[in-house]
C-alpha cells in the first residue's frame, strides 16, 4: 500500500477553490487502498472548522471530509494557521489533529506521492 500526502492551502467555498477536487481525489485514492493524508495550511484550515455554512448549491465539504476520515483519511491542520484564525482544537472536526511543519515533513518523508492544491 502506497502513501499519498495532499497539501491544501485554499479556503473552502470560494470560487475557483480546488478543495472539492482535492477531497474527491483523496476519496478515489482511499478507494484504491492508498494511505491518504491531508495537511491543511493557510486558509485551508477553515475546512477543519465544525459547523460549516454551506453556500446554496455548494457541496457540503464538512460532510465529505468526515466521510473520508471515517474511511481512513488522516488530517492535520497547521497550528500556526489555526492560531492566526483564532481556532482552538475544540472548534475542529473530531479527528483533525493540530499539525506543524515538522509533522508535515515527517509525512512527506513517508509518502510515495505528494500533491499540493
Secondary structure, DSSP 8 states (H G I E B T S, - for coil): --EEEEEE-S-TTSTT--HHHHHHHHHHHHHTT-EEEEEE-GGGGGGGBSS----TTS--HHHHHHHHHHTT-EEEEEHHHHHHHT--GGGB-TT-EEE-HHHHHHHHHH-SEEEE-
